Amino acid sequence: MKFVYTLALLFILTHINTISREWEVIDNNTTIINPEGVEFHFKTFEMEELFGKFYAVNLVNTNGVLVSTDLGKSWEVSFYESLNSFGKSNIVYDLIKQGNQLYVPADNGTLHILDNKNKSWRKLPISIDFKTSAQYLQFVSDSVGYIGYHNSHAFYKTTDGGFSWSPLKKISKSIHKNFRFLNFVAVDENKIYMVGTVGDSLYFYKTTNSGDSWTSFESELFEESDLINHEYYNLTYEAPYFYVENRYKDEIVGRTSLMRSVDFIKWEPVFVSDFIDFGKFIHGIKFYGNQGFALGTQVFLYTSDGGDSWYDIYDENDSFYENRNPINGFIYYNGFIYAAGSKEEIDNQGHKIRVNKFFRFDMRNFTNVENEKLRVSLYPNPSESILYIESEDIINTYEIIDLTGKIHNRNQSQINDYRLNINIENLKSGTYFIRINERLYKRFVKK
């Protein structure tokens, strides 16, 4: 009997160790035909899942949404907008899932809703007064949601799941007359934080009574940092934290950090990337319960502790890394991360082209096995001189990165140990990150 148990244990261990920890390509279909009969290579952007179907904004012809009924292996058009009267696409920007419905705001001030009752898309005007980009949409329940018009003085509310909208009329009495909306975060129906501009200056307003009155306030992150991305695409809330990307990017190098706050005023960094040519930055932040993901150019981060530590599931050794371009949309479904990227292929004429591909990563294996093995303790924190690190897995490499992305300290040879004692006396006081085995990021403070 003992022999049988031993064999069973060996089988389990072997099975665990042989499960793939790399991204796998799941799609070979790279073209679709739109309703006008034109075949083209597609490239997806935002992605969501509803009733086992995958939906994605099409980034090539950006006036439509694609759907896959076979977990990303093949795609077809879910809805498609013809060109408007100016000969331009009615561009769709985002794909939001709330309850059993999908929502797609468009640049002509309309909202597309995949109605759960009749399984078809409905196109609804948000306002008869604004025909510009309705770009930011957030629900606080299946019925109540808010939407703002980019670079406009307009903010609307729905109480029936998005089928009718009314302006927050009292907003004009509380905010600057030249305020131009950029983005917002709704904590609940009453508490909303809004970011915008007046001329070249950033302005911040909040309400605690569902928009009946607004008060201005200052936010140290936005006021003090010259790294912030002024479009604020990645501004989100997952209790108890607000999260935002803090981006720097130019033609030569780029870096990004993620910040969090409990009050939208004082912010702390929870991730910082190193420098990378052509820019390393975040494209989307999503939370599924206690599991959070932040994806971008050559970085795909995972956290299960509210951002205290991050693990990069974007591996240089697999084919997903080879696309070397921004990852365009992802979803977490049935224990797998499904993400869109691209791969270089040769067309019929022998030319190199980049075509859309879909990949998946088995998070069931990662969260159950890998995350347990990578438990790392770091102390004391804050520290004045020596930083002690203990790991349940072998430590091979480490790098210490400051908030600008500069690497200050790294191992000079392979370590192969479970413990490290790192002298940090020469570091200036402030917040730093240590990257262990090139994948795990931990934050610490130097006194």
Backbone hydrogen bonds in HBPLUS format (Angstrom, degrees):
<---DONOR---> <-ACCEPTOR-->    atom                        ^
c    i                          cat <-CA-CA->   ^        H-A-AA   ^      H-
h    n   atom  resd res      DA  || num        DHA   H-A  angle D-A-AA Bond
n    s   type  num  typ     dist DA aas  dist angle  dist       angle   num
A0005-TYR N   A0001-MET O   3.00 MM   4  6.38 159.1  2.04 153.7 158.7     1
A0006-THR N   A0002-LYS O   2.98 MM   4  6.20 153.8  2.05 144.8 152.2     2
A0007-LEU N   A0003-PHE O   2.94 MM   4  6.25 158.4  1.99 149.4 154.7     3
A0008-ALA N   A0004-VAL O   2.91 MM   4  6.17 157.4  1.96 150.2 156.7     4
A0009-LEU N   A0005-TYR O   2.88 MM   4  6.12 158.6  1.93 149.7 155.2     5
A0010-LEU N   A0006-THR O   2.92 MM   4  6.16 160.3  1.96 150.5 155.9     6
A0011-PHE N   A0007-LEU O   2.90 MM   4  6.12 151.5  1.99 145.5 153.6     7
A0012-ILE N   A0008-ALA O   2.97 MM   4  6.26 157.9  2.02 148.7 154.2     8
A0013-LEU N   A0009-LEU O   2.94 MM   4  6.19 169.0  1.95 155.1 157.8     9
A0014-THR N   A0010-LEU O   2.86 MM   4  5.94 159.0  1.91 145.7 152.2    10
A0015-HIS N   A0011-PHE O   2.81 MM   4  5.97 154.9  1.88 145.4 152.9    11
A0016-ILE N   A0012-ILE O   2.88 MM   4  6.15 158.1  1.93 151.9 157.6    12
A0017-ASN N   A0013-LEU O   2.99 MM   4  6.17 161.8  2.02 148.1 153.0    13
A0018-THR N   A0014-THR O   3.00 MM   4  6.10 129.6  2.26 141.0 153.5    14
A0024-GLU N   A0360-ARG O   3.04 MM 336  5.54 160.0  2.09 149.8 154.9    15
A0360-ARG N   A0024-GLU O   3.00 MM 336  5.54 140.5  2.16 140.2 152.3    16
A0026-ILE N   A0358-PHE O   2.82 MM 332  5.67 172.9  1.83 150.9 152.4    17
A0042-PHE N   A0030-THR O   3.39 MM  12  6.51 152.4  2.47 147.4 153.2    18
A0032-ILE N   A0040-PHE O   3.15 MM   8  5.90 155.2  2.22 156.1 158.0    19
A0040-PHE N   A0032-ILE O   3.04 MM   8  5.90 155.0  2.10 163.0 170.7    20
A0034-ASN N   A0038-VAL O   2.97 MM   4  5.55 159.6  2.01 151.1 148.0    21
A0037-GLY N   A0034-ASN O   2.79 MM   3  5.48 158.0  1.84 131.0 132.6    22
A0059-LEU N   A0043-LYS O   2.47 MM  16  5.18 156.4  1.52 163.8 172.1    23
A0045-PHE N   A0057-VAL O   2.73 MM  12  5.18 142.8  1.86 149.6 158.2    24
A0057-VAL N   A0046-GLU O   3.01 MM  11  5.45 149.9  2.10 144.4 154.0    25
A0048-GLU N   A0055-TYR O   2.94 MM   7  5.29 152.2  2.02 144.6 149.9    26
A0055-TYR N   A0048-GLU O   2.76 MM   7  5.29 164.9  1.78 164.9 165.7    27
A0050-LEU N   A0053-LYS O   2.90 MM   3  5.33 155.8  1.96 150.0 158.0    28
A0053-LYS N   A0050-LEU O   3.04 MM   3  5.33 165.1  2.06 115.8 119.7    29
A0054-PHE N   A0068-SER O   2.94 MM  14  5.04 161.9  1.97 150.7 153.7    30
A0068-SER N   A0054-PHE O   2.79 MM  14  5.04 150.9  1.87 146.3 152.5    31
A0056-ALA N   A0066-LEU O   3.01 MM  10  5.16 151.6  2.09 135.7 139.3    32
A0066-LEU N   A0056-ALA O   2.72 MM  10  5.16 165.9  1.74 161.5 160.2    33
A0058-ASN N   A0064-GLY O   3.21 MM   6  5.90 178.0  2.21 145.6 145.7    34
A0092-VAL N   A0062-THR O   2.95 MM  30  6.12 153.7  2.02 169.7 174.5    35
A0081-GLU N   A0063-ASN O   2.75 MM  18  5.27 166.0  1.77 173.2 177.0    36
A0065-VAL N   A0079-PHE O   3.03 MM  14  5.54 153.9  2.10 147.7 154.4    37
A0078-SER N   A0065-VAL O   2.73 MM  13  5.47 159.7  1.77 149.5 153.2    38
A0079-PHE N   A0065-VAL O   3.27 MM  14  5.54 154.5  2.34 141.2 145.3    39
A0067-VAL N   A0076-GLU O   2.81 MM   9  5.54 155.4  1.87 159.4 166.6    40
A0076-GLU N   A0067-VAL O   3.01 MM   9  5.54 149.4  2.10 148.0 157.4    41
A0073-LYS N   A0070-ASP O   3.45 MM   3  5.72 159.0  2.49 106.3 112.1    42
A0084-ASN N   A0088-LYS O   2.74 MM   4  5.49 170.4  1.74 159.0 156.7    43
A0087-GLY N   A0084-ASN O   2.93 MM   3  5.34 162.1  1.96 119.7 122.6    44
A0107-ASP N   A0091-ILE O   2.81 MM  16  5.43 147.2  1.92 156.3 166.9    45
A0093-TYR N   A0105-PRO O   3.36 MM  12  6.43 161.0  2.40 162.0 165.6    46
A0096-ILE N   A0103-TYR O   2.91 MM   7  5.06 169.5  1.92 150.6 154.1    47
A0103-TYR N   A0096-ILE O   2.79 MM   7  5.06 147.1  1.90 147.4 157.3    48
A0098-GLN N   A0101-GLN O   3.08 MM   3  5.65 168.3  2.09 159.9 163.4    49
A0101-GLN N   A0098-GLN O   3.18 MM   3  5.65 152.8  2.25 125.6 133.9    50
A0114-LEU N   A0102-LEU O   2.96 MM  12  5.13 160.5  2.00 138.8 145.2    51
A0104-VAL N   A0112-HIS O   2.79 MM   8  4.89 149.8  1.88 148.1 153.4    52
A0112-HIS N   A0104-VAL O   2.87 MM   8  4.89 175.2  1.87 137.9 139.5    53
A0106-ALA N   A0110-THR O   2.98 MM   4  5.44 156.6  2.04 160.4 155.4    54
A0134-ALA N   A0106-ALA O   3.26 MM  28  5.87 172.0  2.27 143.0 143.0    55
A0126-ILE N   A0109-GLY O   3.23 MM  17  6.12 174.4  2.23 156.2 155.5    56
A0111-LEU N   A0124-LEU O   2.78 MM  13  5.25 155.5  1.84 154.2 162.8    57
A0124-LEU N   A0111-LEU O   2.87 MM  13  5.25 170.5  1.88 148.5 151.6    58
A0113-ILE N   A0122-ARG O   2.81 MM   9  5.14 157.2  1.86 147.0 154.9    59
A0122-ARG N   A0113-ILE O   2.76 MM   9  5.14 151.4  1.84 140.0 149.5    60
A0115-ASP N   A0120-SER O   2.94 MM   5  5.65 147.5  2.04 157.2 151.4    61
A0119-LYS N   A0115-ASP O   2.82 MM   4  5.46 123.5  2.15 149.5 164.4    62
A0150-HIS N   A0133-SER O   2.93 MM  17  5.67 138.8  2.10 155.4 166.9    63
A0148-GLY N   A0136-TYR O   3.04 MM  12  5.55 151.9  2.12 149.9 158.7    64
A0138-GLN N   A0146-TYR O   2.99 MM   8  5.52 162.1  2.02 158.4 162.6    65
A0146-TYR N   A0138-GLN O   2.80 MM   8  5.52 160.1  1.83 160.2 164.8    66
A0140-VAL N   A0144-VAL O   2.93 MM   4  5.83 160.2  1.97 149.1 155.1    67
A0161-GLY N   A0143-SER O   2.88 MM  18  4.08 164.9  1.91 123.3 120.5    68
A0145-GLY N   A0158-THR O   3.11 MM  13  5.29 151.5  2.20 135.2 140.0    69
A0158-THR N   A0145-GLY O   2.92 MM  13  5.29 159.5  1.97 147.7 149.9    70
A0147-ILE N   A0156-TYR O   3.00 MM   9  5.34 152.4  2.08 141.0 144.9    71
A0156-TYR N   A0147-ILE O   2.88 MM   9  5.34 172.9  1.89 164.1 166.4    72
A0149-TYR N   A0154-ALA O   3.33 MM   5  5.62 165.2  2.35 142.1 142.3    73
A0152-SER N   A0149-TYR O   3.09 MM   3  5.37 141.7  2.24 140.7 132.2    74
A0151-ASN N   A0181-PHE O   2.83 MM  30  5.02 156.6  1.88 163.2 156.4    75
A0181-PHE N   A0152-SER O   3.04 MM  29  5.58 173.0  2.04 139.0 139.8    76
A0168-LEU N   A0155-PHE O   3.04 MM  13  6.08 164.2  2.07 161.9 158.7    77
A0157-LYS N   A0166-SER O   2.89 MM   9  5.46 161.1  1.92 149.5 154.2    78
A0166-SER N   A0157-LYS O   2.96 MM   9  5.46 155.7  2.02 148.1 155.4    79
A0169-LYS N   A0167-PRO O   3.01 MM   2  5.35 117.2  2.42 107.7  90.7    80
A0171-ILE N   A0168-LEU O   3.11 MM   3  5.79 164.8  2.14 120.5 125.1    81
A0173-LYS N   A0170-LYS O   3.14 MM   3  5.50 147.7  2.25 107.0 116.0    82
A0174-SER N   A0171-ILE O   3.16 MM   3  5.46 152.0  2.24 107.6 115.7    83
A0175-ILE N   A0171-ILE O   3.28 MM   4  6.39 145.5  2.41 159.0 166.2    84
A0179-PHE N   A0176-HIS O   3.04 MM   3  5.22 162.1  2.07 116.7 117.4    85
A0180-ARG N   A0197-THR O   2.80 MM  17  5.22 148.6  1.90 149.3 159.6    86
A0197-THR N   A0180-ARG O   2.94 MM  17  5.22 152.1  2.02 138.0 145.7    87
A0182-LEU N   A0195-VAL O   2.89 MM  13  5.61 151.6  1.97 153.5 147.2    88
A0183-ASN N   A0195-VAL O   3.15 MM  12  5.30 161.5  2.19 137.2 141.3    89
A0195-VAL N   A0183-ASN O   2.80 MM  12  5.30 172.7  1.81 162.6 160.4    90
A0185-VAL N   A0193-TYR O   2.84 MM   8  5.26 152.5  1.92 149.3 156.6    91
A0193-TYR N   A0185-VAL O   2.87 MM   8  5.26 168.6  1.88 155.2 158.6    92
A0187-VAL N   A0191-LYS O   2.92 MM   4  5.51 145.8  2.04 152.6 163.4    93
A0210-SER N   A0190-ASN O   3.03 MM  20  3.89 163.4  2.06 110.1 112.6    94
A0192-ILE N   A0207-THR O   3.00 MM  15  5.37 150.8  2.09 142.3 150.5    95
A0207-THR N   A0192-ILE O   2.98 MM  15  5.37 149.9  2.07 147.6 156.4    96
A0194-MET N   A0205-TYR O   2.76 MM  11  5.20 164.3  1.78 165.6 164.7    97
A0205-TYR N   A0194-MET O   3.05 MM  11  5.20 162.9  2.08 144.6 149.8    98
A0196-GLY N   A0203-TYR O   3.03 MM   7  5.30 154.2  2.10 157.3 157.9    99
A0203-TYR N   A0196-GLY O   2.82 MM   7  5.30 167.3  1.84 140.1 140.7   100
A0198-VAL N   A0201-SER O   2.90 MM   3  5.38 154.7  1.96 150.4 158.4   101
A0201-SER N   A0198-VAL O   3.19 MM   3  5.38 163.6  2.22 125.3 125.2   102
A0217-PHE N   A0204-PHE O   3.07 MM  13  5.63 143.6  2.21 136.9 140.8   103
A0206-LYS N   A0215-THR O   2.93 MM   9  5.54 147.6  2.03 147.2 157.1   104
A0215-THR N   A0206-LYS O   2.95 MM   9  5.54 158.9  2.00 153.0 158.5   105
A0212-ASP N   A0209-ASN O   3.36 MM   3  5.73 163.3  2.39 111.2 115.8   106
A0223-GLU N   A0219-SER O   3.04 MM   4  6.13 156.5  2.10 157.2 164.8   107
A0220-GLU N   A0265-ILE O   2.99 MM  45  5.86 141.5  2.14 141.2 149.8   108
A0224-GLU N   A0220-GLU O   3.01 MM   4  5.72 155.6  2.07 142.0 147.2   109
A0225-SER N   A0221-LEU O   3.11 MM   4  5.77 153.0  2.18 145.0 150.5   110
A0232-TYR N   A0229-ASN O   3.20 MM   3  5.87 150.8  2.29 118.6 125.1   111
A0236-THR N   A0243-TYR O   2.97 MM   7  5.32 163.0  2.00 149.0 154.4   112
A0243-TYR N   A0236-THR O   2.83 MM   7  5.32 163.9  1.86 152.9 154.6   113
A0238-GLU N   A0241-TYR O   2.91 MM   3  5.47 163.0  1.94 168.8 172.8   114
A0241-TYR N   A0238-GLU O   2.89 MM   3  5.47 150.0  1.98 132.2 125.0   115
A0242-PHE N   A0261-SER O   2.70 MM  19  5.11 159.2  1.74 153.9 161.5   116
A0261-SER N   A0242-PHE O   2.97 MM  19  5.11 140.9  2.13 136.0 144.1   117
A0244-VAL N   A0259-MET O   3.08 MM  15  5.45 150.6  2.17 143.0 147.3   118
A0259-MET N   A0244-VAL O   2.93 MM  15  5.45 170.9  1.94 164.7 167.8   119
A0246-ASN N   A0257-SER O   2.77 MM  11  5.10 170.4  1.78 157.7 156.9   120
A0257-SER N   A0246-ASN O   3.00 MM  11  5.10 142.2  2.15 130.9 142.4   121
A0248-TYR N   A0255-ARG O   3.11 MM   7  5.54 168.2  2.13 159.6 156.3   122
A0255-ARG N   A0248-TYR O   2.98 MM   7  5.54 169.5  1.99 156.7 157.4   123
A0250-ASP N   A0253-VAL O   3.11 MM   3  5.83 159.2  2.15 156.9 163.3   124
A0254-GLY N   A0276-ILE O   3.01 MM  22  5.65 138.3  2.19 143.6 155.7   125
A0276-ILE N   A0254-GLY O   3.25 MM  22  5.65 132.3  2.49 144.2 156.8   126
A0273-SER N   A0256-THR O   2.88 MM  17  5.60 159.4  1.92 170.9 176.8   127
A0258-LEU N   A0271-PHE O   2.90 MM  13  5.04 149.2  1.99 128.8 136.7   128
A0270-VAL N   A0258-LEU O   2.73 MM  12  5.59 171.5  1.74 159.6 159.3   129
A0260-ARG N   A0268-GLU O   2.90 MM   8  5.54 153.6  1.97 150.7 158.3   130
A0268-GLU N   A0260-ARG O   2.93 MM   8  5.54 157.8  1.98 154.2 161.2   131
A0279-GLY N   A0276-ILE O   3.34 MM   3  5.68 154.3  2.41 125.1 125.5   132
A0297-THR N   A0281-PHE O   2.94 MM  16  5.62 146.5  2.06 155.2 163.7   133
A0283-HIS N   A0295-LEU O   2.56 MM  12  5.72 172.9  1.56 153.0 154.0   134
A0284-GLY N   A0295-LEU O   3.37 MM  11  5.58 147.3  2.49 146.1 145.3   135
A0295-LEU N   A0284-GLY O   3.01 MM  11  5.58 151.8  2.09 153.1 161.2   136
A0286-LYS N   A0293-PHE O   2.95 MM   7  5.39 159.8  1.99 152.5 159.1   137
A0293-PHE N   A0286-LYS O   2.82 MM   7  5.39 160.0  1.86 164.4 170.2   138
A0288-TYR N   A0291-GLN O   2.74 MM   3  5.22 171.3  1.75 162.9 165.2   139
A0291-GLN N   A0288-TYR O   3.18 MM   3  5.22 159.8  2.22 122.5 121.8   140
A0292-GLY N   A0303-THR O   2.81 MM  11  5.08 169.7  1.82 153.5 157.0   141
A0303-THR N   A0292-GLY O   2.94 MM  11  5.08 153.7  2.01 141.7 145.1   142
A0294-ALA N   A0301-LEU O   3.06 MM   7  4.98 150.9  2.15 127.2 133.2   143
A0301-LEU N   A0294-ALA O   2.74 MM   7  4.98 161.1  1.78 155.1 150.3   144
A0296-GLY N   A0299-VAL O   2.82 MM   3  5.29 133.7  2.03 174.9 168.9   145
A0313-ILE N   A0300-PHE O   2.80 MM  13  5.58 153.2  1.87 176.8 167.8   146
A0302-TYR N   A0311-TYR O   2.82 MM   9  5.12 135.7  2.02 133.4 147.7   147
A0311-TYR N   A0302-TYR O   2.83 MM   9  5.12 154.2  1.90 143.1 151.9   148
A0310-TRP N   A0441-TYR O   3.12 MM 131  5.12 156.3  2.17 137.8 145.2   149
A0441-TYR N   A0310-TRP O   2.74 MM 131  5.12 170.4  1.75 160.5 163.4   150
A0312-ASP N   A0439-ARG O   2.81 MM 127  4.91 159.9  1.85 136.9 143.7   151
A0318-ASP N   A0315-ASP O   3.30 MM   3  5.85 174.8  2.31 117.9 119.5   152
A0321-TYR N   A0318-ASP O   3.23 MM   3  5.87 138.7  2.41 112.7 120.9   153
A0322-GLU N   A0319-SER O   3.13 MM   3  5.15 134.4  2.34  96.7 109.1   154
A0324-ARG N   A0321-TYR O   3.28 MM   3  6.08 155.4  2.35 121.3 125.8   155
A0328-ASN N   A0340-ALA O   2.95 MM  12  5.27 142.7  2.09 137.6 145.5   156
A0340-ALA N   A0329-GLY O   3.09 MM  11  5.75 160.9  2.13 159.7 160.3   157
A0331-ILE N   A0338-TYR O   2.90 MM   7  5.38 145.8  2.02 147.5 158.3   158
A0338-TYR N   A0331-ILE O   2.87 MM   7  5.38 166.5  1.89 161.6 166.1   159
A0333-TYR N   A0336-PHE O   2.83 MM   3  5.39 163.4  1.86 162.2 164.0   160
A0336-PHE N   A0333-TYR O   3.02 MM   3  5.39 164.5  2.05 117.2 122.2   161
A0363-MET N   A0335-GLY O   2.91 MM  28  5.41 127.1  2.20 144.2 159.5   162
A0337-ILE N   A0361-PHE O   2.94 MM  24  5.11 161.6  1.98 147.5 152.8   163
A0361-PHE N   A0337-ILE O   2.87 MM  24  5.11 144.4  2.00 139.3 150.6   164
A0339-ALA N   A0359-PHE O   2.97 MM  20  5.38 161.5  2.00 142.7 148.5   165
A0359-PHE N   A0339-ALA O   2.89 MM  20  5.38 167.5  1.90 162.5 166.8   166
A0341-GLY N   A0357-LYS O   2.95 MM  16  5.46 171.7  1.96 159.8 161.8   167
A0357-LYS N   A0341-GLY O   3.13 MM  16  5.46 166.7  2.15 121.4 124.1   168
A0343-LYS N   A0355-VAL O   3.05 MM  12  5.69 152.2  2.13 152.8 159.1   169
A0355-VAL N   A0343-LYS O   3.03 MM  12  5.69 163.8  2.05 157.3 156.7   170
A0345-GLU N   A0353-ILE O   2.76 MM   8  5.41 166.1  1.78 163.5 168.5   171
A0353-ILE N   A0345-GLU O   2.79 MM   8  5.41 163.7  1.82 157.9 162.4   172
A0347-ASP N   A0351-HIS O   2.86 MM   4  5.43 161.7  1.89 153.5 157.1   173
A0350-GLY N   A0347-ASP O   2.97 MM   3  5.28 162.6  2.00 114.3 118.3   174
A0366-PHE N   A0362-ASP O   3.44 MM   4  6.68 159.7  2.49 136.6 142.3   175
A0367-THR N   A0363-MET O   2.81 MM   4  5.80 177.4  1.81 152.9 153.6   176
A0368-ASN N   A0364-ARG O   3.18 MM   4  6.03 153.2  2.26 136.7 144.3   177
A0369-VAL N   A0365-ASN O   2.93 MM   4  5.65 150.0  2.02 142.7 149.7   178
A0371-ASN N   A0366-PHE O   2.81 MM   5  6.04 158.0  1.86 174.1 173.0   179
A0373-LYS N   A0369-VAL O   3.13 MM   4  6.42 151.2  2.22 149.1 157.3   180
A0374-LEU N   A0370-GLU O   3.05 MM   4  6.25 133.8  2.27 145.7 158.3   181
A0392-GLU N   A0375-ARG O   3.25 MM  17  5.96 151.9  2.34 159.2 167.5   182
A0377-SER N   A0390-GLU O   2.85 MM  13  5.27 163.3  1.88 159.0 163.8   183
A0390-GLU N   A0377-SER O   2.95 MM  13  5.27 162.1  1.98 150.5 155.8   184
A0379-TYR N   A0388-TYR O   2.92 MM   9  5.27 162.2  1.95 150.8 156.6   185
A0388-TYR N   A0379-TYR O   2.71 MM   9  5.27 158.5  1.75 159.9 166.0   186
A0383-SER N   A0445-VAL O   2.96 MM  62  6.44 155.2  2.02 161.6 167.7   187
A0447-LYS N   A0383-SER O   2.89 MM  64  5.74 164.0  1.92 136.7 142.2   188
A0424-ILE N   A0385-SER O   2.62 MM  39  5.11 171.9  1.63 158.1 160.6   189
A0387-LEU N   A0422-ILE O   2.81 MM  35  5.07 161.6  1.85 146.3 152.5   190
A0422-ILE N   A0387-LEU O   2.91 MM  35  5.07 172.1  1.92 148.0 148.8   191
A0389-ILE N   A0420-LEU O   2.95 MM  31  5.02 159.8  1.99 146.8 148.7   192
A0420-LEU N   A0389-ILE O   2.87 MM  31  5.02 151.2  1.95 143.8 149.3   193
A0391-SER N   A0418-TYR O   2.93 MM  27  5.23 153.9  1.99 156.3 159.9   194
A0395-ILE N   A0417-ASP O   2.65 MM  22  5.35 170.6  1.65 153.7 157.0   195
A0416-ASN N   A0395-ILE O   2.92 MM  21  5.50 117.0  2.33 135.4 152.1   196
A0417-ASP N   A0395-ILE O   3.24 MM  22  5.35 158.2  2.29 138.6 142.4   197
A0415-ILE N   A0396-ASN O   3.17 MM  19  4.76 158.2  2.22 126.3 130.6   198
A0437-ASN N   A0397-THR O   2.94 MM  40  4.80 171.5  1.95 129.4 131.3   199
A0411-ASN N   A0398-TYR O   3.35 MM  13  5.96 149.4  2.45 148.0 150.1   200
A0399-GLU N   A0435-ARG O   3.00 MM  36  5.17 131.6  2.25 132.0 145.5   201
A0435-ARG N   A0399-GLU O   2.77 MM  36  5.17 159.6  1.81 152.6 159.2   202
A0400-ILE N   A0409-ASN O   2.76 MM   9  5.13 151.7  1.84 154.8 158.9   203
A0408-HIS N   A0400-ILE O   2.79 MM   8  5.60 158.2  1.83 161.0 168.2   204
A0401-ILE N   A0433-PHE O   2.75 MM  32  5.19 165.8  1.77 158.5 163.3   205
A0433-PHE N   A0401-ILE O   2.90 MM  32  5.19 154.9  1.97 151.2 158.7   206
A0402-ASP N   A0406-LYS O   2.94 MM   4  5.56 159.3  1.98 154.5 159.0   207
A0405-GLY N   A0402-ASP O   3.06 MM   3  5.50 164.1  2.08 115.5 120.3   208
A0427-LEU N   A0424-ILE O   3.09 MM   3  5.51 160.5  2.13 114.2 120.3   209
A0430-GLY N   A0446-LYS O   2.97 MM  16  5.32 152.1  2.05 137.5 144.1   210
A0446-LYS N   A0430-GLY O   2.82 MM  16  5.32 166.1  1.84 165.9 165.3   211
A0432-TYR N   A0444-PHE O   2.88 MM  12  5.50 170.8  1.89 169.6 169.4   212
A0444-PHE N   A0432-TYR O   2.94 MM  12  5.50 162.8  1.97 147.8 148.7   213
A0434-ILE N   A0442-LYS O   2.79 MM   8  5.34 160.8  1.83 157.4 163.0   214
A0442-LYS N   A0434-ILE O   2.96 MM   8  5.34 159.0  2.01 147.0 153.9   215
A0436-ILE N   A0440-LEU O   2.74 MM   4  5.09 157.4  1.79 151.8 155.9   216
A0439-ARG N   A0436-ILE O   3.14 MM   3  6.09 165.0  2.16 127.5 128.3   217
A0440-LEU N   A0436-ILE O   3.08 MM   4  5.09 170.9  2.09 153.9 151.0   218
